[in-house]
């Protein structure tokens, strides 16, 4: 299998990083009880992702940008991720980072790790006069539950000739993963796939992912996931 035919889409918070950086920022700098209520409402599908971020940003009365940067710099990346990026480069596999979080900390963390060349799509965050101001450049009213509908980026950055792979762990991955031919899942995404009877491959870290993708590359032909093909077909027809 030619690696250039594979397109890999990977979640950021809790997948590339060892914890959800976005949530941790608001737990640190926002009003604690209110933050937990807002996050819980999101996980119970009571509010949309965009509404969640708006409320979380509003929960931070005033923030010092130096303190924010110092806090972000303490957040760790899975040590197996960088070798995985190198593996993708060596095999001409295109890799995209898809996040429902914010560019402010994603860009800073990727630059720190020497990974500034990675393509990523996320919401935007500005810090102005001690206030956190979110922006949603990829918001699509056709997918109102998502601030940054990841499935749009999958459709826009792959074709029928590609074999698509999704790697994720959380709430914002549930819809997007269904548009891909092969799903690596852990945590709440894994539970969702089990509940909805969606085929997936469990993983602990990117070493697990690398081993399995090597096996996929050794095959002459890969069978695409039928339900993913249907979803992509409907998306193409809707454009």
ZADREN-681870 format. One record per atom (N, C-alpha, C): residue in three letters; atom name; x negated, y negated, z negated. Coordinates in nm, 2 decimals, decimal comma. Atoms other than C-alpha are relative to their C-alpha. Layout:
BEGIN
Ala;CA;X;Y;Z
...
END
This chain:
BEGIN
Unk;N;-0,09;0,12;0,00
Unk;CA;0,00;0,00;0,00
Unk;C;-0,09;-0,12;0,00
Unk;N;0,07;0,12;-0,01
Unk;CA;-0,13;-0,34;0,10
Unk;C;0,04;-0,10;-0,11
Unk;N;-0,03;0,09;0,12
Unk;CA;-0,16;-0,57;-0,21
Unk;C;0,07;-0,13;0,04
Unk;N;-0,06;0,13;-0,05
Unk;CA;-0,06;-0,87;0,00
Unk;C;0,15;0,01;0,02
Unk;N;-0,14;-0,02;-0,01
Unk;CA;0,29;-0,72;0,03
Unk;C;0,07;-0,01;-0,14
Unk;N;-0,06;0,01;0,14
Unk;CA;0,34;-0,74;-0,35
Unk;C;0,00;-0,15;-0,04
Unk;N;-0,02;0,13;0,06
Unk;CA;0,47;-1,06;-0,51
Unk;C;0,04;0,03;-0,15
Unk;N;-0,02;-0,02;0,14
Unk;CA;0,45;-1,07;-0,89
Unk;C;0,04;-0,13;-0,07
Unk;N;-0,06;0,11;0,07
Unk;CA;0,66;-1,30;-1,10
Unk;C;0,00;0,03;-0,15
Unk;N;0,02;-0,03;0,14
Unk;CA;0,57;-1,33;-1,47
Unk;C;0,05;-0,11;-0,09
Unk;N;-0,05;0,09;0,10
Unk;CA;0,74;-1,50;-1,77
Unk;C;-0,12;-0,06;-0,08
Unk;N;0,11;0,06;0,07
Unk;CA;0,53;-1,73;-1,98
Unk;C;0,01;0,02;-0,15
Unk;N;-0,02;-0,01;0,14
Unk;CA;0,66;-1,76;-2,34
Unk;C;0,02;0,14;-0,05
Unk;N;-0,02;-0,13;0,06
Unk;CA;0,61;-1,44;-2,53
Unk;C;-0,04;0,12;0,09
Unk;N;0,05;-0,10;-0,10
Unk;CA;0,48;-1,26;-2,22
Unk;C;-0,15;-0,02;0,03
Unk;N;0,14;0,04;-0,01
Unk;CA;0,16;-1,44;-2,13
Unk;C;-0,05;-0,05;-0,13
Unk;N;0,04;0,04;0,13
Unk;CA;0,15;-1,60;-2,47
Unk;C;0,04;0,10;-0,10
Unk;N;-0,03;-0,10;0,10
Unk;CA;0,16;-1,39;-2,79
Unk;C;0,13;-0,04;-0,08
Unk;N;-0,12;0,05;0,07
Unk;CA;0,46;-1,60;-2,92
Unk;C;0,07;-0,10;0,10
Unk;N;-0,07;0,10;-0,08
Unk;CA;0,73;-1,82;-2,78
Unk;C;-0,04;-0,14;-0,04
Unk;N;0,06;0,13;0,03
Unk;CA;0,55;-2,15;-2,77
Unk;C;0,10;-0,11;-0,01
Unk;N;-0,11;0,10;0,00
Unk;CA;0,86;-2,36;-2,68
Unk;C;0,07;0,00;-0,13
Unk;N;-0,08;0,00;0,13
Unk;CA;1,06;-2,24;-2,98
Unk;C;-0,09;-0,04;-0,12
Unk;N;0,09;0,03;0,11
Unk;CA;0,76;-2,27;-3,21
Unk;C;-0,02;-0,14;-0,02
Unk;N;0,02;0,14;0,01
Unk;CA;0,71;-2,63;-3,13
Unk;C;0,12;-0,07;-0,07
Unk;N;-0,12;0,07;0,07
Unk;CA;1,07;-2,72;-3,24
Unk;C;0,01;0,05;-0,14
Unk;N;-0,01;-0,04;0,13
Unk;CA;1,05;-2,50;-3,54
Unk;C;-0,10;-0,07;-0,09
Unk;N;0,10;0,07;0,07
Unk;CA;0,74;-2,69;-3,64
Unk;C;0,03;-0,15;-0,02
Unk;N;-0,02;0,15;0,00
Unk;CA;0,84;-3,05;-3,55
Unk;C;0,15;-0,04;-0,01
Unk;N;-0,14;0,04;0,01
Unk;CA;1,22;-3,04;-3,56
Unk;C;0,06;0,03;-0,13
Unk;N;-0,07;-0,02;0,13
Unk;CA;1,48;-3,01;-3,84
Unk;C;0,02;0,15;-0,01
Unk;N;0,00;-0,15;0,00
Unk;CA;1,44;-2,64;-3,94
Unk;C;0,13;0,07;0,01
Unk;N;-0,12;-0,07;-0,01
Unk;CA;1,79;-2,54;-4,01
Unk;C;0,08;-0,02;0,12
Unk;N;-0,07;0,04;-0,13
Unk;CA;1,94;-2,72;-3,71
Unk;C;-0,07;0,08;0,11
Unk;N;0,07;-0,07;-0,10
Unk;CA;1,67;-2,57;-3,49
Unk;C;0,04;0,15;0,01
Unk;N;-0,04;-0,14;0,01
Unk;CA;1,76;-2,21;-3,60
Unk;C;0,15;0,02;0,05
Unk;N;-0,14;-0,01;-0,05
Unk;CA;2,13;-2,28;-3,53
Unk;C;0,01;-0,01;0,15
Unk;N;0,00;0,02;-0,15
Unk;CA;2,06;-2,41;-3,18
Unk;C;-0,05;0,12;0,07
Unk;N;0,06;-0,12;-0,07
Unk;CA;1,84;-2,12;-3,09
Unk;C;0,09;0,12;-0,01
Unk;N;-0,10;-0,11;0,02
Unk;CA;2,09;-1,87;-3,23
Unk;C;0,12;-0,01;0,09
Unk;N;-0,12;0,02;-0,09
Unk;CA;2,37;-2,03;-3,03
Unk;C;-0,04;0,03;0,15
Unk;N;0,04;-0,03;-0,14
Unk;CA;2,16;-1,99;-2,71
Unk;C;0,00;0,15;0,01
Unk;N;0,01;-0,14;-0,01
Unk;CA;2,09;-1,62;-2,78
Unk;C;0,14;0,07;0,00
Unk;N;-0,13;-0,06;0,00
Unk;CA;2,46;-1,56;-2,84
Unk;C;0,09;-0,06;0,12
Unk;N;-0,06;0,06;-0,12
Unk;CA;2,54;-1,74;-2,51
Unk;C;0,11;-0,10;-0,03
Unk;N;-0,10;0,10;0,04
Unk;CA;2,74;-2,01;-2,69
Unk;C;-0,04;-0,13;0,07
Unk;N;0,05;0,13;-0,07
Unk;CA;2,53;-2,29;-2,51
Unk;C;-0,09;0,05;0,11
Unk;N;0,09;-0,02;-0,11
Unk;CA;2,33;-2,31;-2,19
Unk;C;-0,14;-0,03;-0,04
Unk;N;0,15;0,03;0,03
Unk;CA;1,95;-2,32;-2,18
Unk;C;-0,02;-0,15;0,01
Unk;N;0,02;0,14;-0,01
Unk;CA;1,96;-2,68;-2,07
Unk;C;0,06;-0,07;-0,12
Unk;N;-0,06;0,07;0,12
Unk;CA;2,20;-2,78;-2,35
Unk;C;-0,09;0,03;-0,12
Unk;N;0,09;-0,04;0,11
Unk;CA;1,97;-2,59;-2,59
Unk;C;-0,12;-0,09;-0,01
Unk;N;0,12;0,08;0,00
Unk;CA;1,66;-2,78;-2,48
Unk;C;0,03;-0,15;-0,04
Unk;N;-0,04;0,13;0,03
Unk;CA;1,85;-3,11;-2,50
Unk;C;0,02;-0,02;-0,15
Unk;N;-0,03;0,00;0,14
Unk;CA;1,96;-3,04;-2,85
Unk;C;-0,13;0,01;-0,09
Unk;N;0,12;-0,02;0,07
Unk;CA;1,62;-2,92;-2,96
Unk;C;-0,09;-0,12;0,00
Unk;N;0,08;0,12;-0,02
Unk;CA;1,44;-3,23;-2,82
Unk;C;0,06;-0,11;-0,09
Unk;N;-0,07;0,10;0,08
Unk;CA;1,70;-3,45;-3,00
Unk;C;-0,02;0,03;-0,15
Unk;N;0,02;-0,04;0,14
Unk;CA;1,63;-3,26;-3,33
Unk;C;-0,14;-0,05;-0,05
Unk;N;0,13;0,05;0,04
Unk;CA;1,27;-3,40;-3,33
Unk;C;0,01;-0,16;-0,01
Unk;N;-0,02;0,14;0,02
Unk;CA;1,30;-3,75;-3,48
Unk;C;-0,12;-0,08;0,05
Unk;N;0,12;0,07;-0,05
Unk;CA;0,94;-3,86;-3,41
Unk;C;-0,11;0,10;-0,01
Unk;N;0,11;-0,10;-0,01
Unk;CA;0,64;-3,67;-3,30
Unk;C;-0,13;-0,07;0,04
Unk;N;0,13;0,05;-0,04
Unk;CA;0,27;-3,76;-3,28
Unk;C;-0,06;0,09;0,10
Unk;N;0,05;-0,08;-0,12
Unk;CA;0,12;-3,65;-2,95
Unk;C;-0,13;0,08;-0,04
Unk;N;0,12;-0,06;0,04
Unk;CA;-0,21;-3,57;-3,11
Unk;C;0,03;0,13;-0,08
Unk;N;-0,04;-0,11;0,08
Unk;CA;-0,05;-3,34;-3,36
Unk;C;0,07;0,11;0,09
Unk;N;-0,07;-0,09;-0,10
Unk;CA;0,16;-3,18;-3,08
Unk;C;-0,11;0,08;0,08
Unk;N;0,10;-0,06;-0,08
Unk;CA;-0,15;-3,11;-2,87
Unk;C;-0,09;0,10;-0,09
Unk;N;0,08;-0,08;0,09
Unk;CA;-0,34;-2,97;-3,17
Unk;C;0,08;0,13;-0,03
Unk;N;-0,08;-0,12;0,02
Unk;CA;-0,05;-2,73;-3,24
Unk;C;0,00;0,09;0,12
Unk;N;0,00;-0,08;-0,12
Unk;CA;-0,03;-2,62;-2,88
Unk;C;-0,14;0,08;0,02
Unk;N;0,13;-0,06;-0,02
Unk;CA;-0,41;-2,55;-2,88
Unk;C;-0,02;0,12;-0,09
Unk;N;0,01;-0,12;0,09
Unk;CA;-0,36;-2,30;-3,16
Unk;C;0,07;0,12;0,05
Unk;N;-0,08;-0,11;-0,05
Unk;CA;-0,13;-2,09;-2,95
Unk;C;-0,08;0,09;0,09
Unk;N;0,08;-0,10;-0,06
Unk;CA;-0,28;-1,77;-2,82
Unk;C;0,06;0,06;0,13
Unk;N;-0,04;-0,07;-0,12
Unk;CA;-0,27;-1,60;-2,48
Unk;C;-0,04;0,15;-0,02
Unk;N;0,03;-0,14;0,00
Unk;CA;-0,25;-1,22;-2,45
Unk;C;-0,14;0,02;0,07
Unk;N;0,14;-0,02;-0,04
Unk;CA;-0,62;-1,12;-2,41
Unk;C;-0,01;0,08;0,13
Unk;N;0,01;-0,08;-0,12
Unk;CA;-0,53;-0,88;-2,13
Unk;C;0,06;-0,07;0,13
Unk;N;-0,06;0,08;-0,11
Unk;CA;-0,37;-1,15;-1,91
Unk;C;-0,10;-0,04;0,10
Unk;N;0,10;0,05;-0,09
Unk;CA;-0,68;-1,30;-1,76
Unk;C;-0,06;0,11;0,09
Unk;N;0,05;-0,11;-0,08
Unk;CA;-0,82;-0,96;-1,65
Unk;C;0,11;0,04;0,11
Unk;N;-0,11;-0,03;-0,09
Unk;CA;-0,47;-0,90;-1,49
Unk;C;0,00;-0,10;0,12
Unk;N;0,01;0,11;-0,10
Unk;CA;-0,50;-1,23;-1,30
Unk;C;-0,11;0,04;0,10
Unk;N;0,11;-0,03;-0,09
Unk;CA;-0,84;-1,12;-1,17
Unk;C;0,03;0,13;0,08
Unk;N;-0,04;-0,12;-0,07
Unk;CA;-0,70;-0,78;-1,07
Unk;C;0,09;-0,04;0,12
Unk;N;-0,09;0,05;-0,11
Unk;CA;-0,42;-0,96;-0,87
Unk;C;-0,08;-0,07;0,11
Unk;N;0,08;0,07;-0,10
Unk;CA;-0,68;-1,18;-0,70
Unk;C;-0,08;0,10;0,09
Unk;N;0,08;-0,10;-0,07
Unk;CA;-0,90;-0,88;-0,61
Unk;C;0,08;0,08;0,10
Unk;N;-0,09;-0,08;-0,09
Unk;CA;-0,60;-0,70;-0,45
Unk;C;0,09;-0,09;0,09
Unk;N;-0,08;0,09;-0,08
Unk;CA;-0,46;-1,01;-0,28
Unk;C;0,15;0,00;-0,03
Unk;N;-0,14;0,00;0,05
Unk;CA;-0,14;-0,99;-0,49
Unk;C;0,03;-0,14;-0,05
Unk;N;-0,04;0,14;0,04
Unk;CA;0,03;-1,33;-0,52
Unk;C;0,07;0,00;-0,13
Unk;N;-0,06;0,00;0,13
Unk;CA;0,12;-1,42;-0,87
Unk;C;0,06;-0,14;-0,03
Unk;N;-0,07;0,12;0,04
Unk;CA;0,37;-1,68;-0,99
Unk;C;0,05;0,01;-0,15
Unk;N;-0,05;0,01;0,13
Unk;CA;0,45;-1,79;-1,34
Unk;C;0,13;-0,07;0,00
Unk;N;-0,13;0,06;0,00
Unk;CA;0,82;-1,86;-1,40
Unk;C;0,04;-0,02;-0,15
Unk;N;-0,03;0,02;0,14
Unk;CA;0,92;-2,03;-1,72
Unk;C;0,12;-0,09;-0,02
Unk;N;-0,12;0,09;0,04
Unk;CA;1,24;-2,18;-1,88
Unk;C;-0,05;-0,10;-0,10
Unk;N;0,06;0,09;0,09
Unk;CA;1,00;-2,37;-2,10
Unk;C;-0,05;-0,13;0,07
Unk;N;0,04;0,13;-0,05
Unk;CA;0,80;-2,69;-2,04
Unk;C;-0,14;0,00;0,05
Unk;N;0,13;0,02;-0,06
Unk;CA;0,51;-2,79;-1,82
Unk;C;-0,10;-0,06;-0,10
Unk;N;0,09;0,06;0,09
Unk;CA;0,36;-2,99;-2,11
Unk;C;-0,10;0,09;-0,06
Unk;N;0,09;-0,10;0,07
Unk;CA;0,23;-2,69;-2,30
Unk;C;-0,05;0,11;0,10
Unk;N;0,04;-0,10;-0,09
Unk;CA;0,21;-2,45;-2,01
Unk;C;-0,13;-0,04;0,08
Unk;N;0,12;0,06;-0,07
Unk;CA;-0,04;-2,67;-1,81
Unk;C;-0,12;0,00;-0,09
Unk;N;0,11;0,02;0,09
Unk;CA;-0,24;-2,74;-2,12
Unk;C;-0,07;0,14;-0,04
Unk;N;0,05;-0,13;0,04
Unk;CA;-0,27;-2,37;-2,22
Unk;C;-0,07;0,07;0,12
Unk;N;0,06;-0,06;-0,12
Unk;CA;-0,35;-2,25;-1,86
Unk;C;-0,14;-0,06;0,02
Unk;N;0,13;0,07;-0,02
Unk;CA;-0,62;-2,52;-1,83
Unk;C;-0,11;0,05;-0,10
Unk;N;0,09;-0,05;0,11
Unk;CA;-0,77;-2,41;-2,16
Unk;C;-0,06;0,13;0,03
Unk;N;0,04;-0,14;-0,03
Unk;CA;-0,79;-2,05;-2,04
Unk;C;-0,07;0,01;0,13
Unk;N;0,07;-0,01;-0,13
Unk;CA;-0,95;-2,14;-1,71
Unk;C;0,09;0,05;0,11
Unk;N;-0,10;-0,06;-0,10
Unk;CA;-0,63;-2,05;-1,52
Unk;C;0,09;-0,11;0,06
Unk;N;-0,08;0,11;-0,05
Unk;CA;-0,52;-2,39;-1,39
Unk;C;0,04;0,02;0,14
Unk;N;-0,03;-0,02;-0,14
Unk;CA;-0,51;-2,25;-1,04
Unk;C;0,13;0,08;0,02
Unk;N;-0,12;-0,08;-0,01
Unk;CA;-0,20;-2,04;-1,12
Unk;C;0,12;-0,08;0,04
Unk;N;-0,12;0,07;-0,03
Unk;CA;0,12;-2,14;-0,96
Unk;C;0,11;0,02;-0,10
Unk;N;-0,11;-0,02;0,10
Unk;CA;0,40;-2,21;-1,21
Unk;C;0,11;-0,09;0,03
Unk;N;-0,12;0,08;-0,01
Unk;CA;0,75;-2,34;-1,21
Unk;C;0,07;0,00;-0,13
Unk;N;-0,05;0,02;0,14
Unk;CA;0,90;-2,48;-1,53
Unk;C;0,08;-0,13;0,00
Unk;N;-0,06;0,13;0,03
Unk;CA;1,10;-2,76;-1,68
Unk;C;-0,11;-0,10;-0,03
Unk;N;0,10;0,10;0,03
Unk;CA;0,92;-3,09;-1,75
Unk;C;0,03;-0,06;-0,14
Unk;N;-0,02;0,07;0,13
Unk;CA;0,86;-3,26;-2,08
Unk;C;-0,10;-0,12;-0,01
Unk;N;0,08;0,12;0,02
Unk;CA;0,74;-3,61;-2,15
Unk;C;0,01;-0,04;-0,15
Unk;N;0,01;0,05;0,14
Unk;CA;0,63;-3,76;-2,49
Unk;C;-0,01;-0,15;0,01
Unk;N;0,00;0,14;-0,01
Unk;CA;0,73;-4,13;-2,50
Unk;C;0,04;-0,06;-0,13
Unk;N;-0,03;0,07;0,13
Unk;CA;0,72;-4,34;-2,82
Unk;C;0,05;0,09;-0,10
Unk;N;-0,03;-0,09;0,11
Unk;CA;0,73;-4,04;-3,04
Unk;C;0,12;0,09;0,03
Unk;N;-0,12;-0,08;-0,04
Unk;CA;1,03;-3,89;-2,85
Unk;C;-0,03;0,10;0,10
Unk;N;0,02;-0,10;-0,10
Unk;CA;1,05;-3,57;-2,65
Unk;C;0,11;-0,01;0,10
Unk;N;-0,10;0,03;-0,10
Unk;CA;1,22;-3,63;-2,32
Unk;C;-0,01;0,11;0,11
Unk;N;0,00;-0,11;-0,10
Unk;CA;1,31;-3,32;-2,11
Unk;C;0,05;-0,03;0,13
Unk;N;-0,05;0,02;-0,13
Unk;CA;1,36;-3,31;-1,74
Unk;C;0,02;0,14;0,07
Unk;N;-0,03;-0,13;-0,06
Unk;CA;1,50;-3,03;-1,52
Unk;C;0,00;-0,01;0,15
Unk;N;0,01;0,02;-0,14
Unk;CA;1,37;-3,06;-1,17
Unk;C;0,06;0,12;0,09
Unk;N;-0,05;-0,12;-0,08
Unk;CA;1,49;-2,71;-1,06
Unk;C;0,14;0,04;-0,05
Unk;N;-0,14;-0,04;0,05
Unk;CA;1,84;-2,71;-1,23
Unk;C;0,09;0,01;0,12
Unk;N;-0,09;-0,02;-0,11
Unk;CA;2,10;-2,57;-1,00
Unk;C;0,14;0,03;-0,06
Unk;N;-0,13;-0,02;0,06
Unk;CA;2,47;-2,61;-1,09
Unk;C;0,07;0,13;0,04
Unk;N;-0,05;-0,13;-0,03
Unk;CA;2,54;-2,27;-0,92
Unk;C;-0,04;0,10;-0,11
Unk;N;0,05;-0,08;0,11
Unk;CA;2,35;-2,12;-1,22
Unk;C;0,00;-0,08;-0,13
Unk;N;-0,01;0,09;0,11
Unk;CA;2,47;-2,34;-1,51
Unk;C;-0,06;0,05;-0,13
Unk;N;0,05;-0,05;0,13
Unk;CA;2,34;-2,11;-1,79
Unk;C;-0,15;-0,02;-0,01
Unk;N;0,14;0,01;0,00
Unk;CA;1,98;-2,17;-1,68
Unk;C;-0,05;-0,14;0,02
Unk;N;0,06;0,13;-0,03
Unk;CA;1,77;-2,49;-1,70
Unk;C;-0,08;0,01;0,12
Unk;N;0,09;-0,02;-0,11
Unk;CA;1,53;-2,35;-1,45
Unk;C;0,03;0,14;0,05
Unk;N;-0,04;-0,13;-0,05
Unk;CA;1,69;-2,06;-1,26
Unk;C;-0,11;0,07;0,07
Unk;N;0,12;-0,07;-0,05
Unk;CA;1,40;-1,82;-1,21
Unk;C;0,03;0,08;0,13
Unk;N;-0,03;-0,08;-0,12
Unk;CA;1,58;-1,62;-0,94
Unk;C;-0,01;-0,09;0,12
Unk;N;0,02;0,08;-0,12
Unk;CA;1,57;-1,92;-0,71
Unk;C;-0,15;0,00;0,05
Unk;N;0,14;0,00;-0,03
Unk;CA;1,19;-1,92;-0,73
Unk;C;-0,04;0,14;0,06
Unk;N;0,03;-0,13;-0,05
Unk;CA;1,18;-1,55;-0,66
Unk;C;0,05;0,01;0,15
Unk;N;-0,05;0,00;-0,13
Unk;CA;1,40;-1,59;-0,35
Unk;C;-0,09;-0,09;0,09
Unk;N;0,08;0,10;-0,08
Unk;CA;1,20;-1,90;-0,23
Unk;C;-0,14;0,04;0,03
Unk;N;0,14;-0,03;-0,01
Unk;CA;0,86;-1,73;-0,27
Unk;C;-0,02;0,15;0,04
Unk;N;0,01;-0,14;-0,04
Unk;CA;0,93;-1,38;-0,13
Unk;C;0,09;0,02;0,12
Unk;N;-0,09;-0,04;-0,11
Unk;CA;1,08;-1,22;0,18
Unk;C;0,04;0,14;0,00
Unk;N;-0,04;-0,14;0,00
Unk;CA;1,24;-0,90;0,28
Unk;C;-0,11;0,10;0,02
Unk;N;0,12;-0,09;-0,02
Unk;CA;0,90;-0,76;0,37
Unk;C;-0,08;0,02;-0,12
Unk;N;0,08;-0,01;0,12
Unk;CA;0,77;-0,81;0,02
Unk;C;0,06;0,10;-0,10
Unk;N;-0,05;-0,08;0,11
Unk;CA;0,79;-0,58;-0,27
Unk;C;-0,02;-0,08;-0,13
Unk;N;0,01;0,10;0,11
Unk;CA;0,87;-0,79;-0,58
Unk;C;0,00;0,07;-0,13
Unk;N;0,02;-0,05;0,14
Unk;CA;0,77;-0,73;-0,94
Unk;C;0,02;-0,10;-0,10
Unk;N;-0,03;0,10;0,11
Unk;CA;0,90;-0,90;-1,25
Unk;C;-0,06;0,05;-0,13
Unk;N;0,06;-0,04;0,13
Unk;CA;0,72;-0,90;-1,59
Unk;C;0,06;-0,10;-0,10
Unk;N;-0,05;0,09;0,09
Unk;CA;0,91;-1,04;-1,88
Unk;C;0,05;0,06;-0,14
Unk;N;-0,04;-0,05;0,13
Unk;CA;1,04;-1,01;-2,24
Unk;C;0,12;-0,06;-0,06
Unk;N;-0,10;0,08;0,07
Unk;CA;1,32;-1,25;-2,31
Unk;C;0,13;-0,03;0,06
Unk;N;-0,14;0,04;-0,04
Unk;CA;1,66;-1,41;-2,27
Unk;C;0,00;-0,06;0,14
Unk;N;-0,01;0,07;-0,13
Unk;CA;1,57;-1,62;-1,97
Unk;C;-0,05;0,09;0,12
Unk;N;0,05;-0,10;-0,10
Unk;CA;1,44;-1,31;-1,78
Unk;C;0,11;0,09;0,05
Unk;N;-0,11;-0,11;-0,03
Unk;CA;1,77;-1,11;-1,78
Unk;C;0,06;-0,01;0,14
Unk;N;-0,06;0,01;-0,14
Unk;CA;1,92;-1,25;-1,46
Unk;C;-0,11;0,01;0,10
Unk;N;0,10;0,01;-0,10
Unk;CA;1,60;-1,32;-1,27
Unk;C;-0,06;0,14;0,03
Unk;N;0,07;-0,13;-0,02
Unk;CA;1,45;-0,97;-1,32
Unk;C;0,09;0,09;0,09
Unk;N;-0,08;-0,08;-0,09
Unk;CA;1,75;-0,82;-1,14
Unk;C;-0,02;-0,02;0,15
Unk;N;0,02;0,03;-0,14
Unk;CA;1,64;-0,98;-0,82
Unk;C;-0,13;0,07;0,05
Unk;N;0,13;-0,06;-0,04
Unk;CA;1,31;-0,78;-0,82
Unk;C;0,01;0,15;0,01
Unk;N;0,00;-0,14;-0,03
Unk;CA;1,23;-0,43;-0,70
Unk;C;-0,05;0,08;-0,12
Unk;N;0,06;-0,07;0,11
Unk;CA;1,03;-0,33;-1,01
Unk;C;-0,01;-0,09;-0,12
Unk;N;-0,01;0,09;0,12
Unk;CA;1,07;-0,46;-1,36
Unk;C;-0,08;0,06;-0,11
Unk;N;0,08;-0,03;0,12
Unk;CA;0,82;-0,45;-1,65
Unk;C;0,07;-0,07;-0,11
Unk;N;-0,08;0,07;0,11
Unk;CA;1,02;-0,52;-1,97
Unk;C;-0,05;0,04;-0,14
Unk;N;0,02;-0,03;0,14
Unk;CA;0,97;-0,54;-2,34
Unk;C;0,10;-0,09;-0,08
Unk;N;-0,08;0,08;0,09
Unk;CA;1,16;-0,69;-2,64
Unk;C;0,15;-0,01;0,05
Unk;N;-0,15;0,01;-0,04
Unk;CA;1,51;-0,83;-2,55
Unk;C;0,03;0,03;0,14
Unk;N;-0,02;-0,04;-0,14
Unk;CA;1,46;-0,78;-2,18
Unk;C;0,02;0,15;0,02
Unk;N;-0,01;-0,15;0,00
Unk;CA;1,40;-0,41;-2,24
Unk;C;0,13;0,05;-0,05
Unk;N;-0,13;-0,04;0,05
Unk;CA;1,71;-0,38;-2,45
Unk;C;0,11;-0,03;0,10
Unk;N;-0,10;0,03;-0,10
Unk;CA;1,91;-0,56;-2,19
Unk;C;0,01;0,10;0,12
Unk;N;0,01;-0,10;-0,11
Unk;CA;1,79;-0,33;-1,91
Unk;C;0,06;0,14;-0,04
Unk;N;-0,06;-0,12;0,05
Unk;CA;1,88;-0,03;-2,13
Unk;C;0,15;0,00;0,00
Unk;N;-0,14;0,01;0,01
Unk;CA;2,22;-0,16;-2,20
Unk;C;0,07;-0,01;0,13
Unk;N;-0,07;0,02;-0,13
Unk;CA;2,30;-0,25;-1,84
Unk;C;-0,04;0,11;0,10
Unk;N;0,05;-0,11;-0,08
Unk;CA;2,13;0,07;-1,71
Unk;C;-0,07;-0,04;0,13
Unk;N;0,09;0,05;-0,11
Unk;CA;1,88;-0,12;-1,50
Unk;C;-0,14;0,07;-0,02
Unk;N;0,13;-0,07;0,01
Unk;CA;1,56;0,07;-1,42
Unk;C;-0,11;-0,09;-0,03
Unk;N;0,11;0,09;0,04
Unk;CA;1,25;-0,07;-1,58
Unk;C;-0,12;0,09;-0,04
Unk;N;0,12;-0,06;0,06
Unk;CA;0,90;0,02;-1,70
Unk;C;-0,04;-0,07;-0,12
Unk;N;0,04;0,07;0,12
Unk;CA;0,82;-0,05;-2,06
Unk;C;-0,15;-0,03;0,00
Unk;N;0,14;0,03;0,01
Unk;CA;0,49;-0,23;-2,13
Unk;C;-0,03;-0,07;-0,14
Unk;N;0,05;0,06;0,12
Unk;CA;0,29;-0,34;-2,43
Unk;C;-0,08;-0,13;0,03
Unk;N;0,08;0,11;-0,04
Unk;CA;0,04;-0,57;-2,26
Unk;C;-0,03;0,02;0,15
Unk;N;0,02;0,00;-0,14
Unk;CA;-0,10;-0,64;-1,91
Unk;C;-0,09;0,11;0,04
Unk;N;0,07;-0,12;-0,04
Unk;CA;-0,33;-0,34;-1,92
Unk;C;0,09;0,11;0,05
Unk;N;-0,10;-0,09;-0,04
Unk;CA;-0,02;-0,13;-1,90
Unk;C;0,05;-0,03;0,14
Unk;N;-0,05;0,05;-0,13
Unk;CA;0,10;-0,34;-1,61
Unk;C;-0,10;0,03;0,11
Unk;N;0,10;-0,02;-0,10
Unk;CA;-0,23;-0,31;-1,43
Unk;C;-0,01;0,15;0,04
Unk;N;0,00;-0,14;-0,03
Unk;CA;-0,24;0,07;-1,46
Unk;C;0,11;0,04;0,09
Unk;N;-0,12;-0,05;-0,08
Unk;CA;0,11;0,11;-1,32
Unk;C;-0,01;-0,06;0,14
Unk;N;0,01;0,06;-0,13
Unk;CA;0,05;-0,14;-1,03
Unk;C;-0,10;0,07;0,08
Unk;N;0,10;-0,07;-0,08
Unk;CA;-0,26;0,05;-0,93
Unk;C;0,06;0,13;0,05
Unk;N;-0,07;-0,12;-0,05
Unk;CA;-0,04;0,36;-0,90
Unk;C;0,09;-0,04;0,11
Unk;N;-0,08;0,04;-0,11
Unk;CA;0,20;0,17;-0,69
Unk;C;-0,08;-0,03;0,13
Unk;N;0,09;0,03;-0,12
Unk;CA;-0,08;0,05;-0,46
Unk;C;-0,05;0,12;0,07
Unk;N;0,05;-0,13;-0,06
Unk;CA;-0,19;0,41;-0,41
Unk;C;0,10;0,07;0,09
Unk;N;-0,11;-0,06;-0,08
Unk;CA;0,14;0,49;-0,25
Unk;C;0,00;-0,06;0,14
Unk;N;-0,01;0,05;-0,14
Unk;CA;0,19;0,46;0,13
Unk;C;0,12;-0,09;0,02
Unk;N;-0,13;0,08;-0,01
Unk;CA;0,54;0,32;0,09
Unk;C;0,07;0,00;-0,13
Unk;N;-0,07;0,02;0,13
Unk;CA;0,74;0,18;-0,20
Unk;C;0,15;-0,01;0,03
Unk;N;-0,14;0,01;-0,01
Unk;CA;1,11;0,22;-0,23
Unk;C;0,05;-0,12;-0,08
Unk;N;-0,05;0,12;0,06
Unk;CA;1,29;-0,10;-0,30
Unk;C;0,12;0,03;-0,09
Unk;N;-0,12;-0,02;0,09
Unk;CA;1,55;-0,12;-0,58
Unk;C;0,13;-0,05;0,07
Unk;N;-0,12;0,03;-0,08
Unk;CA;1,89;-0,11;-0,41
Unk;C;0,08;-0,12;-0,06
Unk;N;-0,08;0,11;0,06
Unk;CA;2,07;-0,35;-0,66
Unk;C;-0,07;-0,13;0,02
Unk;N;0,08;0,12;-0,02
Unk;CA;1,79;-0,60;-0,62
Unk;C;0,02;-0,05;0,15
Unk;N;-0,02;0,03;-0,14
Unk;CA;1,83;-0,59;-0,24
Unk;C;0,13;-0,07;0,02
Unk;N;-0,14;0,06;-0,02
Unk;CA;2,20;-0,66;-0,27
Unk;C;0,00;-0,14;-0,06
Unk;N;0,00;0,14;0,06
Unk;CA;2,14;-0,96;-0,50
Unk;C;-0,07;-0,10;0,09
Unk;N;0,07;0,09;-0,09
Unk;CA;1,88;-1,11;-0,27
Unk;C;0,08;-0,02;0,13
Unk;N;-0,08;0,02;-0,12
Unk;CA;2,10;-1,05;0,03
Unk;C;0,11;-0,10;-0,02
Unk;N;-0,11;0,10;0,04
Unk;CA;2,39;-1,24;-0,14
Unk;C;-0,06;-0,14;-0,01
Unk;N;0,06;0,13;0,02
Unk;CA;2,15;-1,52;-0,23
Unk;C;-0,04;-0,06;0,13
Unk;N;0,04;0,05;-0,14
Unk;CA;2,02;-1,55;0,13
Unk;C;0,12;-0,05;0,07
Unk;N;-0,13;0,04;-0,07
Unk;CA;2,38;-1,56;0,26
Unk;C;0,06;-0,13;-0,05
Unk;N;-0,06;0,12;0,07
Unk;CA;2,47;-1,83;0,01
Unk;C;-0,07;-0,13;0,04
Unk;N;0,08;0,12;-0,04
Unk;CA;2,20;-2,07;0,14
Unk;C;0,05;-0,06;0,12
END
